[in-house]
Amino acid sequence: MTSLTMVSPPTQEEVARYVEIGLEYAAAEGEARVRLLLARSMWVFAFGREGFSEEDAEVSRRAGEEAFALAETLGRDDLASAALDGVQSIEFIVGLHGLTWPVIERRLAIVERLTDPWEIGDALQTAADTALAVGRYEDASRWASEGFDRARGGPDVWRAGLAWRAIARFRLGQWDGALEDYERMEAERAVTRFGTTGYFTLTMWSCIALLHELRGERAASDRILARLDTELVGGTPTVRVIPFVARLFAHRGSDEAFARIESSASLVGREMGLGLILEAQCDVTAELGRFELADETIGDSRAFAARAQLEALPFYADRLDGRASLARGDATSAVALLASAGAGFAGIAARWEAALTRLWLGEAQLVLGEVEDARRVVSDAHEVFDELRSVRERDLARSLLDRAG
């Protein structure tokens, strides 16, 4: 019987030694040098999850740009694309997703020329992932679909495209399509553990669990939660599942929602998902009526959205601000804030979020006696909830319409 010896991953110092030796002997213009520079460009992503200096970031950035320029000289579009992945990763791991957009656009400009399924899939799934974090859901759906379609002939990276498309469809209010993508992922066997339970798969599971919860399908939601918790404890811990799971527990009225958000503080790479965690924190604070926490959450959300150039997060902050104003008896401010948030969500095609915001806008308008306006916006929201089978929200809308007469 053969025994297996566990091998520890190499340390930063060990890797650095070999990269430096390689660069010392590699030809000035050749594929070997490009690949060594690629390793250096990913240094922050590989070893900087717990923090890195601006000097570290600049070394990685210069290496990525040098690799990109040399790859283009060699006519190696695949390596040029990989180099831009390294450049983007520096801001990506600290959640500054909007700042990566220029690099995303440079990488996408190469995609049409690529033939390697892995690089095609990775470039497009990374673009979709970033678009979801920023709040560009239609872009995310388009790039995820293209990544899924074009990478199908290669390794499991196409599964990331399918996962991000499922989440984009959820965000866009295309819930049946999101479930179809989830079921397709479940039906098609992965060839690696990464493909089976990678971070993108677990994130999709958390999204679909929330979808089932909103449809009143508690048993289906609980089954996915159980799978998630098993994988998170014994397999792939990832901050990305927390926003959806926290919302799920908040929808149940459980303080477990805050516990899940607080648990993110102990995860390496928490900053990578900070914008999405703040979105969820805005929702959880309002859902559980903890409006004494609203001002701090709103301030943190607006500040980080500005720093990271996130487009959706300000709308979550405005919605929380509006609901907090309503809870404090300031219906006039609530109407203004909720109208602004609702228009923002509608502008990024987030149908369920826009409808939810209109629901609370209608509540504030009823307080002010603006009955016709309330009836109109709540009726619009009711149509969306009815179409999506969002059970509790549909019932709340029906109740408000009854009050409006």
N, C-alpha and C positions, 0 to 999 in steps of 0.2 A: 504494500500500500504506500503510495507516494504522499509525503507530507508537504504542505504548502507553507512557504515562508512569507509573512507579511512584510512588504517593503514600504518604508516610510517615504513620503514625497520629498523631493530634494529641497533643501533650504534655499533662501534667496542668495546666500553667499556662494553656495555650491553652483547654482545656475550662473551667477554673475561671472564666476571664474572661467567657465567654459565659453560663455559668450564673448568675453574679452579676448581670450586666446584665439577664438575663431576670427574675430574682427582683425586681430593683429596679422593673421596669415591669409585672410581671404583676399582675392583679387579685388582691385578697386572698383571694377565694373563687372558684376557677375551675379548670378542667382544666389550663390552662397552668401554674399554680403547682404543682399536684400533680405534673405531669411533671418540672418542674425540681427539685422536692424529691426525686423518685425518683432523678434523676441524682446528687444529692448523697448520697442514702442508699447508693448503690452505689460511692461513692468509694473506700472501703477495698478492696472487691473488685476494682475496676478498676485501682487504682494502688498498692495496699498489699501486693502479693504478696511483696515483699522486706522488709517490715517497716512498722509504723505505730505511732504513739503512742496512748496511751489517750485523749488529747485528740481525735485524728483519729477514733477509734472512737466517741467520744461525739457528735461533730458528725454523723457518719453515722447513728448511732442516733436522735438527736433529729429529724433530717430524715425518716427513715423513719416514725417515729411520728406526726410532723406530717402527712406525706403520707397515712398511713393514716386519721387522724381526718378530714381534709378529704375524702378519697375517700368515706368512709362518709357524710358530710354530703351529698355530691353524689349518693349512691346508685350509685356506681361500684364495684361489687364487683371488677371486673377490676383497677382501679388499687389498690384496697385490698390485694388479694392480692399485687400486684407490690411494694407498699410493704413488706409483711412479708418478701418475698424479700430486700429490701435489709437489713432488720434482722437476719435470720438469717445473712446472708453474713459478718457481722463475725466471729463465732466460728467459722463454717464454714471459712474459709480458713486458720485456725490449728489445725484439727483438733479443736476442742472441741465435737464433734458432740452429745454428750449435753446440753450447756448450751443447745442450740438447740431442744430438744424443746418447750418451752412455745410458742415462736413457730410451730413446725411445726403444733402443735395449733390455734393460732389461724387459721392459713392454711387448714388442712383444714376448719375450720368454715365457711369461705366457699365451698369448692369446689362444694358441691351447688347453689349459686345461680349459678355461672358458666355462660356460654354460649360464650365464646371458646375454640376448641380449643387454641390455643397456651397460654393462661393455665391452662386445666384441666390440660393435659399437663405443663406446667412445675411447677405446684404439686404434682402427684402424683408426678412423677419425682423431684423434689427430696426429697419425704418418703421415697420408697423408697430413694434414695441415702443419705440420712441414717440410715435404719433399718439398712441394710446395714453402715454404719460403726460403729453402736452395738452391733449384734448382735441386732437384732429381725427375724429373717429372715421370720417369718410375716407380720408387718406389711409388710415390704418387698415380699413376693410379692403381697399383696392390693392395695397401693397401686400397684405397677407394673402389675398387670393392669388396674386401673381406668383408669390413665393411658393405657395402650395402647388400651383399648377406646373411651374417650370422646374421645380426641384424634385418632382415625383420620381424621376429616374435614378435618384441618388440616395444617400443615407437618410437618417431620420430627421434631418433638419427641416424637411417639408412639414413635419408634425408641428413645429413651432409656428409655421405660417397658418396651419389649420387652427391651432389654439388661439392665436391672436385674432383670427377672423371671427371665431366664436364670440370672443369678448367684444370685439368691435360691433358685431351684430347685436349683442345684448345692449350695448351703449346706444345704438341707433334705434332701438325699439323693434328690432327684427328677431323676436324671441324664438319663433319656430325655426328660423334659419340657424340660430345659435345652438339650439338643441340638435338639429340635424348634423352640425359640425361635430358636436360632442359625441353623438352616437357613431359617427363615422370614425372618429379617433378611437373609440372603444372597440369598434369592430375590426379595425386593421391592426395587425400585429406589428409591434416595433421590433427592430433587430438589435437594439441596445437597451440597457437599463436607462440610459440618458433619454432615449426616446419614449420609454414607458412612463417614467416618473420624474422627468426633468422639471425644472422650475416652471416652464411654460405649461406643461401638462397639469401640474398642481394648481397653477393660477387659474387655468380654465375650469378645473373641478370646482374651485371656490366660487367662481362666477356662476356656474350652473347650479350649484347648491343654493345660492341666493335667488336665482331665477325660480327654482322650484318653491322656495319659501314664499316668494311674492305671489305665486299662483296657488298658495294654500296646500301644497303637496309636501307636507311635513315628513312623511316617511321617506320619500325620495331624497329630500334635503338631508335627512339624518344619515342615510346610507353613505352619501358622498362625504359628509363631515367625518364619519368614522374612518373612511379610507384616508382622508386627508390627515387626520390626527395620527394615524398609524405611520404614514410616510414621513410626517414632519418630525416625529420622535425618533424613528429608526432609520430614516433614509436621507431625505433632501430638505433640510430646513431652508425656508425662503421667506423673506419679508413680504413677497408679493401677494401671498394669500390673505394677509391680515385685513386689508381694506374690505374685501367682500365678506369675509367671515364676521368681522366686527359689525357690519351692517345687518347681517343675518340675525345675529343675537340681539341687536337693537330693535329689529322688527318684532322680535319675540318679547321685548320689554325687559331683557335680561342685562344685568350689570356685567355679565361676561363680555359684553361688547367693549367696555373700557378695559377689562383685563387683557383682552387680545391686543388692543392698541398699545397698552403699557408693556406687553411682552415683547414688542418690537424693539424696545430699547436695548435688549440683551443680544440682539442678532447682529452678527457681523454683516456690514453692508446695508444697515438700516437706511442710511441717507439715500441709497439708490431708489428707495420707494417712498421717500418722505412726502413728496407732493401728493401721492395717492393716499397715504395714511392721513394727511391733513384733510383731504376731501372727506374721507370716512369719519374723521373726528368731528368735522362740522355736522355731518348727518347724525352721528350717534349722540352728540350733545343735544341737538334739537329733538331727536326721537325719544330720548329718555327724559326730556324736560329739565336738563341740568343747565339752565340758562345762566347760573352764576359763573359757569366756566366759559360762557360765550365770548366775552370781550377778549380774553387771552387767546382763545382759539382763532377768532377772527383776525386779530392782529398778527399772530404767527403765520396764518394762511396767506394773508395779503402780502406780508413782507417776503415770504419765501416765493410766492408766485411771481413777484416783481424780480427777485434775484435770479430765479431759474427760468424766467420767461415762459411760464405756464399759462395756458389760455383758459382752461376749464376751472381751475381752482378758485379764481376770484368769484365765479358765479356761486359756488358752494358757500363761500364766505358771505356773500350778499344774502343768500337765502337764509343762512343761520342768523344773520343780523336782522333780517326782516322778521323771522319768527320770534327772535328774542324781543324785538321792539313790540310785537303784538302781545307777547306774554306780559310785558311791562305796562301795557295799556296805551302804547303810542301807535295807534292804528294808522295814523297819517304817514309816519315814517315807514311803517311796515309795508304799506301799499307801494310807496316809491321804491323801496329796496326789492320787494318781491317782483314788482313789474320789471325792474332792471335785470334781476336774476333770470326770470322767465324768458325774457327776450334773448339773454345771453345763451341759455341752454338751447333755445329754438335755433339760434344762429349757428350752433355747432351740430345741429340735427340730433341732439340727445332727447328723443321724444318722451321717454318716461320721466326723465328729470324735469323737462319743461312742463309736463302735465302735473307732476307733483308740486312744482312751484306755483302753477296756476291754482291748484287746490287751496293752498294757503293764502294766495292772493285773494281768492274769492272769500275766504273766511274774514280777512281784514276788511274787504270792501263791505261785507255785510255788517260788520261792526260800525262802519262809517255811514251805513244806510244807503250805500250805492248798490241797490238791489239788482238793477238791470245789468250793470257791469259784472256783478258777481255771478249772476245766472249765466251770462255769456261765457266767462272764462271757465267756470266750473263745468258747464256743459261740454266745452271742448276737452277738458281733462277727462271727464267721464267717458267720452268716446274712445280715448286712447286706452284708458284702463280696461274698458270693456273688450276692446280688440285684443289686448295683450293678456287678458284674464288675470289682471293684477287685483286679486280678490278684495283685500281690505281697503285699498285705495279706491276701488270702484264703489264700495259700500259707503265710504266717507263722502265721496262726491255725490252719491245719491242722497245722502242725508242732508248735505248742504243745499242741494237743489230743492229738497222738500222744505227746508227753512226759508229759502228764497221765494217759495210759492209759485 
